[in-house]
């Protein structure tokens, strides 16, 4: 990276880790004109735990606090405004199985609070209306409503929630769920279009340097600056000097904490989502959630739609998305939680074909309990998998962002991707890296990101999916598009 004299007077920020947290921090700081180096061990950005959903209200999680739900709502709205071409705009259906002790109506008081919060955010800034009209944030469907929708044919381009729910109504087993069913404006999120947006943006920012295939091996402070040693893809050693060091290493955040002597307590949880193709079904589906107690054989089932009959599947059981001994914590001797060897091998060496087949089949059957026709779906590729960090010791935590330690050292630890922009903003504010820009809108702060075309992002995303060995349908735009936002 070549700097002119005025650039050299600006602080240099090194960000280690190019997941959604590190990539978003680099984008935000770079858009503010700061000197940024983003170092990523892999060949491209945002290649971590399975992201498929913007938790705009946290309605998937019955166990988290109301405050976290409100934080996720606000953060998701801001994320859509920044990454508008990464969203798959379609509702999420929340259904409660018939054998669940809880009744779906227990969710209504919280939904009403979230809806009111969304309404207030839209009143404060009309650009926050990215989840549809506040009055339509959620809708209830009784069995009679679904029986009526079952008789309809979905149009080519669904225009309202009723039309989105037609495939669900046609295929769900009405005897297996309680009523009402709830449809919420929580949208899908393409990890591949997110990666493409970040990469395209950083290439256009003159003061940003992206180092892929680069592994940090040492970090020491001298005279108030960080001296970093890293190896490139040919194992050649290089050094760089930075004024600030941001640890965005995902599940390996603890390793950099240990290296820099900045201890922190955390947990790590290994998770996987599975890819299946339902060739007999060409409708445009909403996302579908069947609630269930986490970690039990009846754990939540999640069906996330992509293009052309491809779906991503979660089943919150230890035989599907979760794993035996998959949740572990840091120790008194190290900030880095240790996963069992079997899971660590999945992270470093991949999966066997037999394991992919077995777990994907279980995921298909898990959804098939409620949508019998889905049992005809077939495995369609390797899982999306990774280890998710959780700061502290509360395994139900879902809204988290950044913490600071020592001298000019911070760690971004997000549980949900929508927290990344808030973490980046806190870096700027805490370290006073730039003049106060709080009066500027998200759009004004990120002109390069917002100038990218959806078609360009989609094509780069398709290339990334192919390079990573996933179906290109995971990268394609599905559902409606978020309207372009004005500056």
C-alpha beads as a LAMMPS data file, in Angstrom:
LAMMPS data file: protein, C-alpha beads

487 atoms
486 bonds

1 atom types
1 bond types

-500.0 500.0 xlo xhi
-500.0 500.0 ylo yhi
-500.0 500.0 zlo zhi

Masses

1 110.0

Atoms # bond

1 1 1 0.000 0.000 0.000
2 1 1 1.503 3.316 -1.051
3 1 1 0.730 6.282 1.181
4 1 1 1.329 9.948 0.465
5 1 1 2.513 12.277 3.221
6 1 1 -0.980 13.224 4.334
7 1 1 -1.965 9.571 4.484
8 1 1 1.024 8.776 6.684
9 1 1 -0.277 11.183 9.297
10 1 1 -3.415 9.098 9.649
11 1 1 -3.361 6.104 11.981
12 1 1 -3.002 2.679 10.442
13 1 1 -5.397 -0.013 11.604
14 1 1 -4.607 -3.684 11.125
15 1 1 -7.599 -6.020 11.183
16 1 1 -6.860 -9.719 11.546
17 1 1 -9.592 -11.963 10.156
18 1 1 -11.777 -11.402 7.106
19 1 1 -15.082 -12.833 8.274
20 1 1 -18.213 -10.712 8.381
21 1 1 -16.836 -8.815 11.411
22 1 1 -13.397 -8.027 10.018
23 1 1 -14.620 -7.360 6.482
24 1 1 -17.330 -4.963 7.691
25 1 1 -14.870 -3.151 9.950
26 1 1 -12.471 -2.734 7.016
27 1 1 -15.275 -1.465 4.781
28 1 1 -16.524 1.031 7.370
29 1 1 -13.098 2.357 8.354
30 1 1 -11.982 2.441 4.741
31 1 1 -15.051 4.417 3.686
32 1 1 -14.099 6.979 6.353
33 1 1 -10.738 7.418 4.611
34 1 1 -8.644 5.618 7.220
35 1 1 -5.582 3.515 6.429
36 1 1 -6.622 -0.110 6.833
37 1 1 -4.892 -3.447 6.369
38 1 1 -7.200 -6.470 6.402
39 1 1 -5.422 -9.804 6.797
40 1 1 -7.252 -13.040 5.998
41 1 1 -5.828 -16.553 6.121
42 1 1 -8.120 -17.854 3.375
43 1 1 -8.292 -16.943 -0.311
44 1 1 -11.414 -14.759 0.034
45 1 1 -13.601 -13.017 2.602
46 1 1 -16.535 -14.090 4.797
47 1 1 -15.977 -17.826 4.769
48 1 1 -17.028 -18.801 8.292
49 1 1 -20.044 -20.173 10.164
50 1 1 -23.250 -20.616 8.159
51 1 1 -25.015 -17.285 7.686
52 1 1 -28.457 -17.497 6.100
53 1 1 -30.748 -15.173 7.995
54 1 1 -31.003 -11.565 9.202
55 1 1 -32.421 -11.783 12.703
56 1 1 -34.569 -8.659 12.456
57 1 1 -36.136 -9.069 15.867
58 1 1 -34.619 -12.371 16.949
59 1 1 -37.889 -14.257 16.589
60 1 1 -36.134 -17.556 15.951
61 1 1 -34.959 -17.583 19.556
62 1 1 -37.527 -17.922 22.277
63 1 1 -34.824 -18.116 24.944
64 1 1 -33.081 -14.766 24.414
65 1 1 -33.983 -11.548 26.195
66 1 1 -36.322 -8.913 24.830
67 1 1 -33.446 -6.419 24.882
68 1 1 -31.380 -8.622 22.587
69 1 1 -34.347 -8.879 20.219
70 1 1 -34.565 -5.089 20.005
71 1 1 -30.815 -4.804 19.448
72 1 1 -30.950 -7.376 16.649
73 1 1 -33.838 -5.478 15.047
74 1 1 -31.937 -2.199 14.944
75 1 1 -28.699 -3.830 13.840
76 1 1 -30.438 -5.778 11.085
77 1 1 -32.047 -2.621 9.707
78 1 1 -28.660 -0.898 9.608
79 1 1 -27.101 -3.952 7.960
80 1 1 -29.732 -3.975 5.202
81 1 1 -29.059 -0.293 4.546
82 1 1 -25.327 -0.993 4.193
83 1 1 -25.535 -4.329 2.360
84 1 1 -28.765 -3.827 0.433
85 1 1 -27.878 -6.260 -2.394
86 1 1 -27.134 -9.145 -0.010
87 1 1 -30.681 -9.630 1.273
88 1 1 -33.199 -12.211 0.054
89 1 1 -36.459 -10.448 0.813
90 1 1 -39.152 -12.919 1.849
91 1 1 -40.969 -13.531 5.128
92 1 1 -40.175 -16.106 7.772
93 1 1 -42.902 -18.437 8.999
94 1 1 -42.782 -19.493 12.643
95 1 1 -44.760 -22.610 13.506
96 1 1 -45.125 -24.376 16.844
97 1 1 -45.352 -28.191 16.705
98 1 1 -48.449 -29.815 18.153
99 1 1 -46.439 -31.659 20.802
100 1 1 -44.724 -28.487 22.073
101 1 1 -45.759 -27.443 25.578
102 1 1 -45.609 -23.756 24.681
103 1 1 -48.388 -22.081 22.720
104 1 1 -47.565 -19.779 19.773
105 1 1 -49.510 -16.907 21.312
106 1 1 -46.877 -16.545 24.043
107 1 1 -44.729 -14.905 21.341
108 1 1 -47.259 -12.151 20.669
109 1 1 -46.382 -9.674 23.465
110 1 1 -42.754 -9.636 22.351
111 1 1 -43.732 -9.314 18.687
112 1 1 -45.889 -6.317 19.542
113 1 1 -42.964 -4.646 21.328
114 1 1 -40.636 -5.326 18.396
115 1 1 -43.222 -4.003 15.953
116 1 1 -43.593 -0.809 17.964
117 1 1 -39.814 -0.402 18.060
118 1 1 -39.693 -0.825 14.273
119 1 1 -42.467 1.736 13.871
120 1 1 -40.486 4.210 15.996
121 1 1 -37.291 3.635 14.002
122 1 1 -39.171 4.381 10.782
123 1 1 -40.619 7.560 12.299
124 1 1 -37.092 8.660 13.222
125 1 1 -35.733 7.975 9.731
126 1 1 -37.836 6.898 6.745
127 1 1 -34.797 5.048 5.351
128 1 1 -35.243 2.514 8.152
129 1 1 -38.352 1.156 6.441
130 1 1 -36.513 -1.801 4.923
131 1 1 -38.681 -4.559 6.440
132 1 1 -41.883 -3.479 4.777
133 1 1 -44.576 -1.346 6.397
134 1 1 -44.376 -1.455 10.208
135 1 1 -48.048 -2.465 10.407
136 1 1 -47.165 -5.545 8.334
137 1 1 -44.124 -6.563 10.407
138 1 1 -45.963 -9.723 11.445
139 1 1 -49.235 -11.465 10.618
140 1 1 -51.128 -14.338 12.204
141 1 1 -52.613 -17.218 10.244
142 1 1 -55.220 -19.580 11.642
143 1 1 -55.829 -22.985 10.115
144 1 1 -58.778 -21.663 8.099
145 1 1 -56.501 -19.031 6.565
146 1 1 -53.998 -21.678 5.472
147 1 1 -56.775 -23.933 4.165
148 1 1 -57.883 -21.022 1.990
149 1 1 -54.354 -20.337 0.737
150 1 1 -53.893 -24.015 -0.077
151 1 1 -56.432 -23.613 -2.873
152 1 1 -54.489 -20.796 -4.547
153 1 1 -51.695 -20.834 -7.096
154 1 1 -48.663 -18.733 -6.283
155 1 1 -47.982 -15.990 -8.860
156 1 1 -44.566 -15.799 -10.489
157 1 1 -43.675 -12.791 -8.357
158 1 1 -45.322 -12.884 -4.890
159 1 1 -46.323 -9.392 -3.815
160 1 1 -47.687 -9.896 -0.308
161 1 1 -47.367 -12.239 2.659
162 1 1 -50.409 -14.305 1.655
163 1 1 -48.829 -15.141 -1.689
164 1 1 -45.535 -16.059 -0.048
165 1 1 -47.307 -18.493 2.276
166 1 1 -49.044 -20.473 -0.486
167 1 1 -46.275 -23.125 -0.817
168 1 1 -46.183 -23.568 2.954
169 1 1 -49.965 -23.961 3.051
170 1 1 -49.891 -26.519 0.245
171 1 1 -47.235 -28.752 1.801
172 1 1 -47.314 -28.460 5.595
173 1 1 -49.111 -31.153 7.615
174 1 1 -51.892 -29.171 9.301
175 1 1 -52.250 -31.847 11.979
176 1 1 -48.625 -31.436 13.129
177 1 1 -48.698 -27.747 14.109
178 1 1 -50.511 -25.398 16.462
179 1 1 -52.288 -22.211 15.482
180 1 1 -51.852 -19.406 14.839
181 1 1 -48.858 -19.633 12.550
182 1 1 -46.848 -16.392 12.543
183 1 1 -45.314 -14.758 9.469
184 1 1 -42.598 -12.214 10.295
185 1 1 -40.606 -9.871 8.063
186 1 1 -37.250 -11.467 8.837
187 1 1 -35.282 -11.849 5.629
188 1 1 -32.645 -14.144 4.240
189 1 1 -29.007 -13.161 3.893
190 1 1 -26.584 -14.429 1.261
191 1 1 -23.120 -15.063 2.699
192 1 1 -21.711 -15.148 -0.829
193 1 1 -23.169 -11.778 -1.855
194 1 1 -21.956 -10.375 1.462
195 1 1 -18.420 -11.572 0.690
196 1 1 -18.659 -10.188 -2.839
197 1 1 -19.812 -6.762 -1.614
198 1 1 -16.947 -6.476 0.859
199 1 1 -14.319 -7.572 -1.656
200 1 1 -15.559 -5.241 -4.392
201 1 1 -15.734 -2.312 -1.977
202 1 1 -12.255 -2.812 -0.542
203 1 1 -10.734 -3.004 -4.018
204 1 1 -12.047 0.501 -4.732
205 1 1 -10.914 2.119 -1.470
206 1 1 -7.491 3.713 -2.027
207 1 1 -6.284 3.464 1.568
208 1 1 -7.239 -0.186 2.117
209 1 1 -4.921 -3.148 1.654
210 1 1 -6.410 -6.642 1.505
211 1 1 -3.977 -9.466 2.287
212 1 1 -5.547 -12.849 1.546
213 1 1 -3.771 -16.187 1.970
214 1 1 -1.856 -14.467 4.781
215 1 1 -1.376 -15.889 8.281
216 1 1 -0.340 -13.792 11.272
217 1 1 2.445 -15.503 13.250
218 1 1 3.602 -12.795 15.675
219 1 1 2.362 -9.511 17.143
220 1 1 4.385 -7.311 19.474
221 1 1 4.160 -3.714 20.602
222 1 1 7.169 -1.382 20.376
223 1 1 7.031 2.337 21.126
224 1 1 3.248 2.354 21.015
225 1 1 2.929 0.581 17.669
226 1 1 2.089 -2.963 16.689
227 1 1 4.762 -4.862 14.763
228 1 1 3.113 -7.751 12.958
229 1 1 4.782 -10.695 11.262
230 1 1 2.844 -12.789 8.779
231 1 1 3.415 -15.521 6.214
232 1 1 2.032 -15.332 2.683
233 1 1 0.756 -18.269 0.611
234 1 1 4.355 -19.227 -0.275
235 1 1 5.303 -19.281 3.436
236 1 1 7.472 -16.214 2.968
237 1 1 7.715 -13.917 5.981
238 1 1 6.664 -10.247 5.938
239 1 1 6.241 -7.530 8.527
240 1 1 4.003 -4.510 8.841
241 1 1 3.531 -1.808 11.433
242 1 1 0.154 -0.560 12.645
243 1 1 -1.062 1.886 15.263
244 1 1 -4.128 -0.169 16.191
245 1 1 -4.767 -3.900 16.164
246 1 1 -8.251 -5.363 15.732
247 1 1 -8.742 -9.040 16.506
248 1 1 -11.546 -10.316 14.251
249 1 1 -10.370 -13.925 14.156
250 1 1 -13.762 -15.530 14.702
251 1 1 -13.604 -18.794 16.596
252 1 1 -9.810 -18.374 16.895
253 1 1 -10.051 -14.976 18.595
254 1 1 -8.517 -16.514 21.705
255 1 1 -5.289 -17.384 19.888
256 1 1 -4.561 -13.731 19.160
257 1 1 -5.597 -12.820 22.711
258 1 1 -2.995 -15.290 23.957
259 1 1 -0.353 -14.035 21.547
260 1 1 -0.846 -10.402 22.615
261 1 1 -1.363 -11.205 26.330
262 1 1 -4.908 -9.875 26.434
263 1 1 -6.874 -12.634 28.216
264 1 1 -10.647 -12.884 27.764
265 1 1 -13.286 -15.471 28.662
266 1 1 -15.402 -16.894 25.854
267 1 1 -17.094 -19.958 24.439
268 1 1 -16.972 -21.538 21.008
269 1 1 -19.699 -23.665 19.435
270 1 1 -19.299 -25.803 16.338
271 1 1 -22.340 -25.743 14.034
272 1 1 -23.273 -26.924 10.578
273 1 1 -26.072 -26.324 8.088
274 1 1 -26.851 -28.644 5.195
275 1 1 -27.706 -28.184 1.532
276 1 1 -30.535 -30.114 -0.118
277 1 1 -32.282 -29.882 -3.462
278 1 1 -36.039 -30.412 -3.754
279 1 1 -36.321 -30.922 -7.498
280 1 1 -40.088 -31.410 -7.471
281 1 1 -40.754 -27.963 -6.004
282 1 1 -40.344 -24.749 -7.990
283 1 1 -42.357 -22.348 -5.829
284 1 1 -40.879 -19.332 -4.072
285 1 1 -40.852 -20.267 -0.420
286 1 1 -40.724 -18.232 2.749
287 1 1 -38.222 -19.315 5.349
288 1 1 -39.879 -21.784 7.728
289 1 1 -39.082 -22.339 11.406
290 1 1 -40.581 -25.120 13.498
291 1 1 -39.804 -24.304 17.114
292 1 1 -38.471 -26.961 19.449
293 1 1 -36.261 -27.318 22.551
294 1 1 -32.626 -26.798 21.609
295 1 1 -30.311 -29.779 21.881
296 1 1 -33.111 -32.360 22.056
297 1 1 -34.278 -34.694 19.274
298 1 1 -37.201 -32.257 18.813
299 1 1 -34.918 -29.227 18.381
300 1 1 -35.879 -26.377 16.075
301 1 1 -36.106 -27.214 12.360
302 1 1 -35.198 -24.439 9.920
303 1 1 -35.836 -24.490 6.172
304 1 1 -34.114 -21.627 4.325
305 1 1 -34.994 -21.219 0.619
306 1 1 -32.602 -20.284 -2.161
307 1 1 -32.976 -20.322 -5.944
308 1 1 -34.218 -23.222 -8.064
309 1 1 -35.280 -25.670 -5.355
310 1 1 -32.111 -25.466 -3.237
311 1 1 -32.581 -25.153 0.535
312 1 1 -30.315 -24.742 3.523
313 1 1 -31.312 -26.827 6.543
314 1 1 -30.751 -26.491 10.271
315 1 1 -31.921 -28.887 12.934
316 1 1 -31.031 -27.844 16.466
317 1 1 -30.263 -31.382 17.597
318 1 1 -26.901 -32.963 18.393
319 1 1 -27.299 -35.257 15.377
320 1 1 -27.784 -32.429 12.865
321 1 1 -26.643 -28.814 13.409
322 1 1 -25.258 -29.231 16.916
323 1 1 -22.592 -31.732 17.949
324 1 1 -21.700 -33.753 21.007
325 1 1 -19.193 -31.672 23.014
326 1 1 -19.504 -28.991 20.332
327 1 1 -19.802 -26.185 22.904
328 1 1 -16.610 -25.477 24.825
329 1 1 -15.116 -22.635 26.851
330 1 1 -11.772 -20.985 27.470
331 1 1 -9.631 -22.021 30.432
332 1 1 -7.506 -20.325 33.087
333 1 1 -4.456 -21.074 30.928
334 1 1 -5.714 -19.913 27.527
335 1 1 -8.337 -17.623 26.037
336 1 1 -8.807 -20.072 23.165
337 1 1 -11.484 -22.750 23.724
338 1 1 -10.445 -26.181 22.481
339 1 1 -12.822 -28.216 20.333
340 1 1 -12.701 -32.014 20.253
341 1 1 -10.249 -33.410 17.696
342 1 1 -13.082 -34.769 15.543
343 1 1 -14.588 -31.288 15.121
344 1 1 -11.238 -29.570 14.709
345 1 1 -10.494 -31.952 11.835
346 1 1 -13.737 -30.922 10.149
347 1 1 -12.598 -27.299 10.316
348 1 1 -9.126 -27.971 8.918
349 1 1 -9.571 -31.027 6.675
350 1 1 -13.258 -31.044 5.738
351 1 1 -15.904 -33.751 5.926
352 1 1 -16.095 -37.301 4.708
353 1 1 -18.747 -37.998 2.065
354 1 1 -20.425 -40.472 4.402
355 1 1 -20.764 -37.867 7.171
356 1 1 -22.192 -35.300 4.742
357 1 1 -24.735 -37.799 3.436
358 1 1 -25.757 -39.017 6.884
359 1 1 -26.270 -35.625 8.498
360 1 1 -27.955 -34.092 5.465
361 1 1 -30.406 -37.005 5.355
362 1 1 -31.167 -36.459 9.034
363 1 1 -31.802 -32.773 8.353
364 1 1 -34.157 -33.618 5.487
365 1 1 -36.067 -36.066 7.681
366 1 1 -36.205 -33.501 10.497
367 1 1 -38.039 -31.053 8.235
368 1 1 -40.059 -33.885 6.702
369 1 1 -41.821 -34.460 10.027
370 1 1 -43.845 -31.325 9.275
371 1 1 -43.563 -31.086 5.484
372 1 1 -43.934 -34.705 4.330
373 1 1 -43.176 -33.986 0.665
374 1 1 -39.803 -32.574 1.676
375 1 1 -38.647 -36.109 2.391
376 1 1 -38.118 -36.384 -1.391
377 1 1 -35.304 -33.795 -1.244
378 1 1 -31.758 -34.995 -1.836
379 1 1 -28.358 -33.916 -0.449
380 1 1 -26.855 -31.255 -2.733
381 1 1 -23.333 -30.577 -1.522
382 1 1 -21.022 -30.137 1.416
383 1 1 -22.301 -28.460 4.582
384 1 1 -21.859 -24.826 5.461
385 1 1 -20.044 -25.119 8.766
386 1 1 -17.821 -23.377 11.251
387 1 1 -17.291 -22.525 14.884
388 1 1 -19.156 -19.583 16.386
389 1 1 -17.614 -17.554 19.189
390 1 1 -19.745 -16.375 22.110
391 1 1 -18.167 -13.745 24.393
392 1 1 -18.391 -14.456 28.107
393 1 1 -20.150 -17.468 29.567
394 1 1 -23.810 -17.058 28.530
395 1 1 -24.503 -19.538 25.749
396 1 1 -27.839 -17.840 24.945
397 1 1 -26.117 -14.547 24.043
398 1 1 -26.955 -13.450 20.505
399 1 1 -26.278 -9.681 20.403
400 1 1 -22.601 -8.801 20.934
401 1 1 -20.084 -6.518 19.254
402 1 1 -16.666 -5.306 20.479
403 1 1 -14.485 -5.101 23.568
404 1 1 -11.224 -3.258 24.243
405 1 1 -8.144 -4.388 26.118
406 1 1 -4.628 -3.174 26.736
407 1 1 -3.152 -0.491 24.503
408 1 1 -4.723 0.037 21.073
409 1 1 -6.118 -3.506 21.000
410 1 1 -9.729 -4.528 20.375
411 1 1 -11.548 -7.737 19.671
412 1 1 -14.701 -7.889 17.577
413 1 1 -16.760 -10.844 18.744
414 1 1 -20.147 -10.988 17.119
415 1 1 -22.578 -13.859 17.460
416 1 1 -24.842 -12.649 14.654
417 1 1 -23.503 -11.008 11.510
418 1 1 -25.841 -8.046 11.786
419 1 1 -23.824 -6.813 14.809
420 1 1 -20.734 -6.163 12.660
421 1 1 -21.478 -2.578 11.622
422 1 1 -22.151 -1.522 15.206
423 1 1 -18.836 -3.048 16.267
424 1 1 -17.020 -1.103 13.553
425 1 1 -18.647 2.153 14.644
426 1 1 -17.567 1.568 18.233
427 1 1 -13.966 1.145 17.093
428 1 1 -14.079 4.584 15.499
429 1 1 -15.748 6.224 18.490
430 1 1 -13.631 4.616 21.225
431 1 1 -10.298 5.300 19.534
432 1 1 -11.438 8.630 18.021
433 1 1 -10.189 7.530 14.649
434 1 1 -12.179 10.058 12.631
435 1 1 -14.123 13.253 13.065
436 1 1 -17.615 12.758 14.368
437 1 1 -19.705 11.560 11.460
438 1 1 -22.754 10.558 13.471
439 1 1 -24.845 13.195 11.718
440 1 1 -24.240 11.475 8.393
441 1 1 -26.491 8.653 7.285
442 1 1 -25.274 5.124 6.647
443 1 1 -25.623 5.851 2.936
444 1 1 -23.539 9.030 3.164
445 1 1 -20.837 7.218 5.129
446 1 1 -20.549 4.389 2.601
447 1 1 -20.719 5.841 -0.920
448 1 1 -18.486 3.185 -2.468
449 1 1 -20.415 0.258 -0.993
450 1 1 -23.739 1.759 -2.027
451 1 1 -22.557 2.450 -5.567
452 1 1 -22.142 -1.245 -6.405
453 1 1 -24.722 -2.780 -8.705
454 1 1 -26.710 -5.821 -7.708
455 1 1 -25.802 -7.649 -10.906
456 1 1 -22.079 -7.149 -10.369
457 1 1 -22.334 -8.380 -6.775
458 1 1 -24.361 -11.418 -7.825
459 1 1 -21.838 -12.454 -10.476
460 1 1 -18.876 -12.209 -8.095
461 1 1 -20.913 -14.115 -5.501
462 1 1 -21.610 -16.900 -8.002
463 1 1 -17.883 -17.114 -8.737
464 1 1 -17.161 -17.367 -4.992
465 1 1 -19.743 -20.119 -4.510
466 1 1 -18.218 -22.121 -7.355
467 1 1 -14.687 -21.603 -6.023
468 1 1 -15.768 -22.831 -2.575
469 1 1 -17.539 -25.862 -4.008
470 1 1 -21.132 -24.856 -3.242
471 1 1 -24.212 -24.724 -5.499
472 1 1 -24.409 -21.382 -7.271
473 1 1 -28.067 -21.133 -6.231
474 1 1 -26.841 -20.035 -2.785
475 1 1 -25.421 -16.883 -4.389
476 1 1 -28.341 -15.941 -6.615
477 1 1 -30.882 -13.271 -5.753
478 1 1 -34.221 -14.703 -4.656
479 1 1 -37.375 -12.994 -3.456
480 1 1 -38.031 -9.298 -3.878
481 1 1 -35.290 -6.707 -3.957
482 1 1 -34.774 -4.029 -1.345
483 1 1 -35.397 -0.664 -3.076
484 1 1 -32.292 1.462 -3.567
485 1 1 -31.811 3.835 -0.678
486 1 1 -31.228 7.545 -1.169
487 1 1 -28.219 9.316 0.214

Bonds

1 1 1 2
2 1 2 3
3 1 3 4
4 1 4 5
5 1 5 6
6 1 6 7
7 1 7 8
8 1 8 9
9 1 9 10
10 1 10 11
11 1 11 12
12 1 12 13
13 1 13 14
14 1 14 15
15 1 15 16
16 1 16 17
17 1 17 18
18 1 18 19
19 1 19 20
20 1 20 21
21 1 21 22
22 1 22 23
23 1 23 24
24 1 24 25
25 1 25 26
26 1 26 27
27 1 27 28
28 1 28 29
29 1 29 30
30 1 30 31
31 1 31 32
32 1 32 33
33 1 33 34
34 1 34 35
35 1 35 36
36 1 36 37
37 1 37 38
38 1 38 39
39 1 39 40
40 1 40 41
41 1 41 42
42 1 42 43
43 1 43 44
44 1 44 45
45 1 45 46
46 1 46 47
47 1 47 48
48 1 48 49
49 1 49 50
50 1 50 51
51 1 51 52
52 1 52 53
53 1 53 54
54 1 54 55
55 1 55 56
56 1 56 57
57 1 57 58
58 1 58 59
59 1 59 60
60 1 60 61
61 1 61 62
62 1 62 63
63 1 63 64
64 1 64 65
65 1 65 66
66 1 66 67
67 1 67 68
68 1 68 69
69 1 69 70
70 1 70 71
71 1 71 72
72 1 72 73
73 1 73 74
74 1 74 75
75 1 75 76
76 1 76 77
77 1 77 78
78 1 78 79
79 1 79 80
80 1 80 81
81 1 81 82
82 1 82 83
83 1 83 84
84 1 84 85
85 1 85 86
86 1 86 87
87 1 87 88
88 1 88 89
89 1 89 90
90 1 90 91
91 1 91 92
92 1 92 93
93 1 93 94
94 1 94 95
95 1 95 96
96 1 96 97
97 1 97 98
98 1 98 99
99 1 99 100
100 1 100 101
101 1 101 102
102 1 102 103
103 1 103 104
104 1 104 105
105 1 105 106
106 1 106 107
107 1 107 108
108 1 108 109
109 1 109 110
110 1 110 111
111 1 111 112
112 1 112 113
113 1 113 114
114 1 114 115
115 1 115 116
116 1 116 117
117 1 117 118
118 1 118 119
119 1 119 120
120 1 120 121
121 1 121 122
122 1 122 123
123 1 123 124
124 1 124 125
125 1 125 126
126 1 126 127
127 1 127 128
128 1 128 129
129 1 129 130
130 1 130 131
131 1 131 132
132 1 132 133
133 1 133 134
134 1 134 135
135 1 135 136
136 1 136 137
137 1 137 138
138 1 138 139
139 1 139 140
140 1 140 141
141 1 141 142
142 1 142 143
143 1 143 144
144 1 144 145
145 1 145 146
146 1 146 147
147 1 147 148
148 1 148 149
149 1 149 150
150 1 150 151
151 1 151 152
152 1 152 153
153 1 153 154
154 1 154 155
155 1 155 156
156 1 156 157
157 1 157 158
158 1 158 159
159 1 159 160
160 1 160 161
161 1 161 162
162 1 162 163
163 1 163 164
164 1 164 165
165 1 165 166
166 1 166 167
167 1 167 168
168 1 168 169
169 1 169 170
170 1 170 171
171 1 171 172
172 1 172 173
173 1 173 174
174 1 174 175
175 1 175 176
176 1 176 177
177 1 177 178
178 1 178 179
179 1 179 180
180 1 180 181
181 1 181 182
182 1 182 183
183 1 183 184
184 1 184 185
185 1 185 186
186 1 186 187
187 1 187 188
188 1 188 189
189 1 189 190
190 1 190 191
191 1 191 192
192 1 192 193
193 1 193 194
194 1 194 195
195 1 195 196
196 1 196 197
197 1 197 198
198 1 198 199
199 1 199 200
200 1 200 201
201 1 201 202
202 1 202 203
203 1 203 204
204 1 204 205
205 1 205 206
206 1 206 207
207 1 207 208
208 1 208 209
209 1 209 210
210 1 210 211
211 1 211 212
212 1 212 213
213 1 213 214
214 1 214 215
215 1 215 216
216 1 216 217
217 1 217 218
218 1 218 219
219 1 219 220
220 1 220 221
221 1 221 222
222 1 222 223
223 1 223 224
224 1 224 225
225 1 225 226
226 1 226 227
227 1 227 228
228 1 228 229
229 1 229 230
230 1 230 231
231 1 231 232
232 1 232 233
233 1 233 234
234 1 234 235
235 1 235 236
236 1 236 237
237 1 237 238
238 1 238 239
239 1 239 240
240 1 240 241
241 1 241 242
242 1 242 243
243 1 243 244
244 1 244 245
245 1 245 246
246 1 246 247
247 1 247 248
248 1 248 249
249 1 249 250
250 1 250 251
251 1 251 252
252 1 252 253
253 1 253 254
254 1 254 255
255 1 255 256
256 1 256 257
257 1 257 258
258 1 258 259
259 1 259 260
260 1 260 261
261 1 261 262
262 1 262 263
263 1 263 264
264 1 264 265
265 1 265 266
266 1 266 267
267 1 267 268
268 1 268 269
269 1 269 270
270 1 270 271
271 1 271 272
272 1 272 273
273 1 273 274
274 1 274 275
275 1 275 276
276 1 276 277
277 1 277 278
278 1 278 279
279 1 279 280
280 1 280 281
281 1 281 282
282 1 282 283
283 1 283 284
284 1 284 285
285 1 285 286
286 1 286 287
287 1 287 288
288 1 288 289
289 1 289 290
290 1 290 291
291 1 291 292
292 1 292 293
293 1 293 294
294 1 294 295
295 1 295 296
296 1 296 297
297 1 297 298
298 1 298 299
299 1 299 300
300 1 300 301
301 1 301 302
302 1 302 303
303 1 303 304
304 1 304 305
305 1 305 306
306 1 306 307
307 1 307 308
308 1 308 309
309 1 309 310
310 1 310 311
311 1 311 312
312 1 312 313
313 1 313 314
314 1 314 315
315 1 315 316
316 1 316 317
317 1 317 318
318 1 318 319
319 1 319 320
320 1 320 321
321 1 321 322
322 1 322 323
323 1 323 324
324 1 324 325
325 1 325 326
326 1 326 327
327 1 327 328
328 1 328 329
329 1 329 330
330 1 330 331
331 1 331 332
332 1 332 333
333 1 333 334
334 1 334 335
335 1 335 336
336 1 336 337
337 1 337 338
338 1 338 339
339 1 339 340
340 1 340 341
341 1 341 342
342 1 342 343
343 1 343 344
344 1 344 345
345 1 345 346
346 1 346 347
347 1 347 348
348 1 348 349
349 1 349 350
350 1 350 351
351 1 351 352
352 1 352 353
353 1 353 354
354 1 354 355
355 1 355 356
356 1 356 357
357 1 357 358
358 1 358 359
359 1 359 360
360 1 360 361
361 1 361 362
362 1 362 363
363 1 363 364
364 1 364 365
365 1 365 366
366 1 366 367
367 1 367 368
368 1 368 369
369 1 369 370
370 1 370 371
371 1 371 372
372 1 372 373
373 1 373 374
374 1 374 375
375 1 375 376
376 1 376 377
377 1 377 378
378 1 378 379
379 1 379 380
380 1 380 381
381 1 381 382
382 1 382 383
383 1 383 384
384 1 384 385
385 1 385 386
386 1 386 387
387 1 387 388
388 1 388 389
389 1 389 390
390 1 390 391
391 1 391 392
392 1 392 393
393 1 393 394
394 1 394 395
395 1 395 396
396 1 396 397
397 1 397 398
398 1 398 399
399 1 399 400
400 1 400 401
401 1 401 402
402 1 402 403
403 1 403 404
404 1 404 405
405 1 405 406
406 1 406 407
407 1 407 408
408 1 408 409
409 1 409 410
410 1 410 411
411 1 411 412
412 1 412 413
413 1 413 414
414 1 414 415
415 1 415 416
416 1 416 417
417 1 417 418
418 1 418 419
419 1 419 420
420 1 420 421
421 1 421 422
422 1 422 423
423 1 423 424
424 1 424 425
425 1 425 426
426 1 426 427
427 1 427 428
428 1 428 429
429 1 429 430
430 1 430 431
431 1 431 432
432 1 432 433
433 1 433 434
434 1 434 435
435 1 435 436
436 1 436 437
437 1 437 438
438 1 438 439
439 1 439 440
440 1 440 441
441 1 441 442
442 1 442 443
443 1 443 444
444 1 444 445
445 1 445 446
446 1 446 447
447 1 447 448
448 1 448 449
449 1 449 450
450 1 450 451
451 1 451 452
452 1 452 453
453 1 453 454
454 1 454 455
455 1 455 456
456 1 456 457
457 1 457 458
458 1 458 459
459 1 459 460
460 1 460 461
461 1 461 462
462 1 462 463
463 1 463 464
464 1 464 465
465 1 465 466
466 1 466 467
467 1 467 468
468 1 468 469
469 1 469 470
470 1 470 471
471 1 471 472
472 1 472 473
473 1 473 474
474 1 474 475
475 1 475 476
476 1 476 477
477 1 477 478
478 1 478 479
479 1 479 480
480 1 480 481
481 1 481 482
482 1 482 483
483 1 483 484
484 1 484 485
485 1 485 486
486 1 486 487
